[in-house]
């Protein structure tokens, strides 16, 4: 069975994330999407909320499961017998950082990384930009799944500069 891991913060999950997950789900028998727990950062959504949103948006993918983890991605891969990490790349700047991570993961644990170029439609899309636009009342309806849009609106309602 071919297994792959798609790790990330997913704060919030975007249509770009879903595009990569969809494409990976067609390449692998089992895909684990894992929300990274970073206690040094406070996200807009809790880890449990991000997990719930991912469960909702991947419900139509029978070979995709959602999990959370804290620590090294390679340790998660070893514990769950997953030989490949899949990372979406939007631009050359992503590649520079992700290549270092991939080489470190290979050196630490022999875990390979597959780089999935993003669909050009989503090449500009980043969770941080979505949060910023939503915070200021901008329209992000074409950037996130409907369930995420609803939660973004609830979370950012009334939150603007000086609030």
FENVEN-V116850 format. One line per field, one symbol per residue. phi: phi as a letter, one per 30 degrees, with the letter a starting at -180 (. if undefined). psi: psi as a letter, one per 20 degrees, with the letter a starting at -180 (. if undefined). A space follows every 50 residues. Layout:
phi->???
psi->???
This chain:
phi->.dbbcccldhccdcddddedeeddddcbdbbcccddccddccddcddddd deddeddcedcdccbcbbabjdeddddddchcdbccbdccaeddeedddd ddddddddbiddbcccdddeecdcdbeddeddddeciddcdccbdeddee dddddceicbeid
psi->ppqqpnqrhlmrprhgghgggghhhihqhpppopppooiiqorhqrghgg ggggggijhjnijpqprqqpbphhgggghjloippppqphrhhgggghgg gghghghgjjpqpppopqphhjhipqhhggggghhjjrojhiiqqghggg hggghipiorpi.
